[in-house]
Structures are given as structure tokens and as C-alpha cells.
Amino acid sequence: MTDHGRKPHRWANDLNKIMATVFGENHLPVQLELVAKDYSRQRFCKDPIIDIKGGSLGKFEGALYPVDGGWAIIYNSDVPIGRRRFTIAHEFGHYLMHRQLFPKGIECGEDVVTYRSGEDYEKEADTFAANLLMPMLDCRKQLAANAMPTFPELAAQADRYKVSLISSILRWLEYTERRAMIVISRDDYVLWSRSSDRALKTGLYMRTKNAPPREVPIHSLARRKDLADIAKEGIKHPPGVWFEEECTECTVHADRIDQVISILLFGSPPERSFFDFKRDTDDSYNKFNGLARRRFGD
């Protein structure tokens, strides 16, 4: 899917190395518009990014359009600066990897840029943007993989990179060793969620795409705006509130973006018994036999 034979991680890592050389080790937050214009002009002098500007876009969050002499990145100026920066980086990723696939340009909606969903090329642009704005090595220095971060710590990381709090949390979820999840809700209904790898592997996830509306649990802090101070610090819930095991919920009611941001932190996964292991083994054996029979015509 990528253009020029390079993957999103490679594009972002190479750009961060160049910025570290030009601007020094303290090159964060990324001088995004300067980098996008200068790099495209040097690398693709006949087809550069010549303009980056904001506007009230309404139905979409950002776009990449061909213009006379090159390309233009457009972003929604009605949203907070952190979200704007991620959108610009996302469109910069489209420019580097996908502009030949979309010679007439591409428009990206809120679900793609903010909720991180969409086609493979949209996920590639998201991956590029996250790695460009929040280099993994630096992230791990700010918040260790085994850390149990608070909202102030995640907000401090967001400020370091000049991204949104949601972007900061999603980046942490990519590398954390903890079982954790972010849940975004509005009007007491879940909009979307994302789990860390360790949480996902133990069945801790919420299906929101192509699924019936999911109501926020009645006893969750996400429903209690009157407990905002307590919610930010977090409380431990017994099994049965969010999932069938206890968890700590920390919640922020983000009025500016009309969303509730919740982080769910789970303990170590429950120990599995011999019977669980035997059942999994039997299931695997049966699946293997079924595949073998179909393959060899039995």
C-alpha cells in the first residue's frame, strides 16, 4: 500500500533522525509545518507540499489536495491544537505514502483521524503521525512500559509533544506492559475503545464497530460528572462493573470536545487452572483435525 517502497515507521524514524541532526536532541515538539514543507521540497522538488492551512471543514477533519505546483494540506481549525497537529501529520503521511494512489486528493473524516479507524492506508497514516510526533524511544523515557500513569502524567506527555490527551493515551497503550484500555463515551454511550495488547489477549475489549450501541455501566465514574475530582484520581471497581474482574477506572469529563475519557487499569490476569489448559488444548486439537480433514479431503 505504501508509496516509494517504505513503511510508515521507517518514514517517521528517518525524519526524526534528520530533525535530531538539524535541530539537536531537543527537537520536540516537532516543528510540523516547517518539516513537512522543507522535507517535501528537498526530497520531491517537483511535487512538494506548498501550503498548509486551516478552515472550518465541517464533515471532515483534514485533507490532502493537489494544487498548482504541488500539494496542499487542509485541517479543521475548529478543534484543539493537539488534534490539529495530529491531522496535519496524518495528511503528511498520506503525502509521503499515498499521493500517487489518490492523484485527485483524499479527505479524512473524524472517525479516521480521531477514532483511528478506516482502511489500511488510513491506519498507515495514523501510524506515521504517531511515530513522527511521539517517537517511541522518547515515549518510553517519559513513561516506562511498566508504569501505572496518572492523568496528569499522560497530560504532561501530551504537552511535551503538543498532541491531544487521547493521542498520548493511545501511544502509551501501544507499548505498555499493563492490561489497560481507553474508553471514549458521550451521553452515557461508548463511542469507541482501544485495548493494550496484554488486555486484548485476555479478552478485555469492547466491540463498537458494526455492533449495537453500548451503554456506559451505571456504576462507572464515566456517568458521574459530579464526581469529577474523584474520577480523575480513580477508584477501584469490583467485578461486574466494566468487566467480570475488578479494575481501576480514571475518568476525565472533557467538556471542550464533548467526550468522556476513561482509562481502565486491570491487575495481573487470573491464574488458569489445569482444566482451562486442557480445554484449550482439546479445542486446538479439534480445530487442527478439522483443518486437516478439509485440506486432505477426509
Stockholm file with secondary structure:
# STOCKHOLM 1.0

chainA/1-298         MTDHGRKPHRWANDLNKIMATVFGENHLPVQLELVAKDYSRQRFCKDPIIDIKGGSLGKFEGALYPVDGGWAIIYNSDVPIGRRRFTIAHEFGHYLMHRQLFPKGIECGEDVVTYRSGEDYEKEADTFAANLLMPMLDCRKQLAANAMPTFPELAAQADRYKVSLISSILRWLEYTERRAMIVISRDDYVLWSRSSDRALKTGLYMRTKNAPPREVPIHSLARRKDLADIAKEGIKHPPGVWFEEECTECTVHADRIDQVISILLFGSPPERSFFDFKRDTDDSYNKFNGLARRRFGD
#=GR chainA/1-298 SS CCGGGCCHHHHHHHHHHHHHHHHCSCCCSCCHHHHHHHHHHHHSTTSCEEEEEEECCTTCSEEEEEETTEEEEEEETTSCHHHHHHHHHHHHHHHHHHTTTCTTCEEECHHHHTSCCSSHHHHHHHHHHHHHHSCHHHHHHHSCTTCCCCHHHHHHHHHHHTCCHHHHHHHHHHHCSSEEEEEEEETTEEEEEEECHHHHHTTCCCCCTTSCCCBCCTTSGGGCGGGHHHHHHCEEECTTSSSSSCEEEEEEEEGGGTEEEEEEEECSCCCCCHHHHHHHHHHHHHHHHHHHHHHHTC
#=GC SS_cons         CCGGGCCHHHHHHHHHHHHHHHHCSCCCSCCHHHHHHHHHHHHSTTSCEEEEEEECCTTCSEEEEEETTEEEEEEETTSCHHHHHHHHHHHHHHHHHHTTTCTTCEEECHHHHTSCCSSHHHHHHHHHHHHHHSCHHHHHHHSCTTCCCCHHHHHHHHHHHTCCHHHHHHHHHHHCSSEEEEEEEETTEEEEEEECHHHHHTTCCCCCTTSCCCBCCTTSGGGCGGGHHHHHHCEEECTTSSSSSCEEEEEEEEGGGTEEEEEEEECSCCCCCHHHHHHHHHHHHHHHHHHHHHHHTC
//
